[in-house]
């Protein structure tokens, strides 16, 4: 509960004049200091994605071979036989290539299936020979370090860099600590650590930054498409009490 609340508080920022960053920092620190969870060692990072209930896993959904959603499973986003549009963009591959020595930049694979080829994330590769058997890791300990860093920076607590250093020491070969960190550097760290886990676009928008999509173009934080439309059936049932979101 503390981990989820830390994420919520970080998203709330200074909403309504309340310093939610300090609250996010406190919750994240409480989870980190609980001693219940531990960061993956560098050599264990890649294998953690085909394992169940790992040392970082705070909230995880159990999926067994009895559950077979076929092309709706996470595994179809990490293989050429699934969704080709889920292949890593050229810009993201360039971003990863700029982080040699970082284990997170290596959890990818180039695959081809018929006429479809591309480089895909190897998070959620499946297990026991079935690509659809993956336990979604909804909240991990590494996110708590990233939340603590961002919240500390925004709350001016002065220890933001220490959380990034602790995380990087478990990810980067021969890492040397930094004494300071910027918001953009923290967001890049989130992009490295949490890619493929559904965070990047929201990280940019909640910090009033744009997302550049090769298909949709630039999507600013106040673009109407950051909010989904309300289904017309729900509006009809409400008898007019629900109003469609702007832009739809």
JOFENNOR-V689960 format. One record per pair of residues at least 24 apart in sequence whose ideal C-beta (glycine too) atoms are under 7 Angstrom apart, sorted by the first residue. I is the first residue (numbers start at 1). J is the second residue. D is the distance in Angstrom with one decimal. If there is no record, write none. Layout:
((I,J,D) (I,J,D))
This chain:
((2,27,4.6) (2,30,5.3) (2,31,5.2) (3,31,5.0) (3,58,4.8) (3,59,6.9) (3,139,4.8) (3,144,6.1) (4,139,6.5) (6,31,6.8) (6,144,6.5) (6,147,5.1) (7,147,6.5) (10,147,5.2) (10,150,6.3) (10,151,5.8) (11,206,5.5) (19,155,6.4) (21,151,4.4) (21,154,4.3) (21,155,4.2) (22,155,4.6) (24,147,5.7) (24,151,4.1) (25,148,5.7) (25,151,3.9) (25,152,5.4) (25,155,5.9) (25,157,6.4) (28,144,4.5) (28,147,4.4) (28,148,4.1) (28,151,6.6) (29,148,5.9) (31,144,4.8) (32,144,5.3) (32,145,6.7) (32,148,6.6) (37,141,4.2) (39,141,5.9) (39,142,6.2) (39,167,6.7) (39,170,4.5) (40,170,6.3) (41,170,6.2) (42,103,5.0) (42,170,5.9) (42,171,6.0) (42,173,7.0) (45,103,4.7) (45,104,6.9) (45,171,6.8) (46,103,6.8) (46,106,7.0) (46,107,5.3) (49,107,7.0) (49,122,6.6) (49,123,4.7) (49,124,6.0) (49,125,6.3) (50,125,5.5) (50,126,6.9) (50,127,4.7) (52,135,5.3) (56,140,4.3) (56,141,4.2) (56,142,5.9) (57,137,5.4) (57,140,6.3) (58,139,4.3) (58,140,6.3) (58,141,6.3) (59,138,4.2) (59,139,4.2) (60,135,5.1) (60,136,6.9) (60,137,5.3) (60,138,6.5) (61,135,6.0) (61,136,4.7) (61,138,6.5) (62,135,6.0) (63,133,5.8) (63,134,5.9) (63,135,5.3) (64,133,6.8) (65,128,6.6) (65,130,5.8) (65,133,5.4) (68,132,5.8) (69,132,6.2) (70,132,6.6) (73,132,3.6) (73,134,6.8) (74,124,4.1) (74,134,4.6) (74,136,6.4) (75,124,5.9) (75,125,6.9) (75,126,4.5) (75,131,3.3) (75,132,4.8) (75,134,5.6) (76,131,6.9) (78,120,5.1) (78,121,5.4) (78,122,6.1) (78,123,6.5) (78,124,5.3) (78,125,5.7) (79,111,6.1) (79,120,6.2) (79,131,5.7) (80,111,3.8) (80,112,5.7) (80,113,3.8) (80,116,5.0) (80,117,6.2) (80,118,6.3) (80,120,6.7) (81,113,4.3) (84,116,4.6) (84,118,6.2) (86,120,6.7) (87,118,2.9) (87,119,6.0) (87,120,5.6) (88,119,4.8) (88,120,6.7) (88,121,6.7) (89,214,6.1) (93,119,6.0) (99,192,6.4) (101,172,5.6) (101,173,4.5) (101,174,7.0) (102,171,5.6) (102,172,4.9) (102,192,6.7) (103,171,5.4) (104,171,5.7) (104,192,4.8) (104,193,6.2) (121,195,6.7) (121,196,4.3) (123,196,4.6) (142,167,5.9) (142,193,5.3) (143,194,6.5) (146,186,6.8) (146,189,6.3) (146,190,5.2) (146,193,6.4) (149,181,6.6) (149,186,5.3) (150,186,5.0) (153,181,6.7) (153,183,6.2) (153,186,6.6) (164,189,5.9) (183,207,6.9))
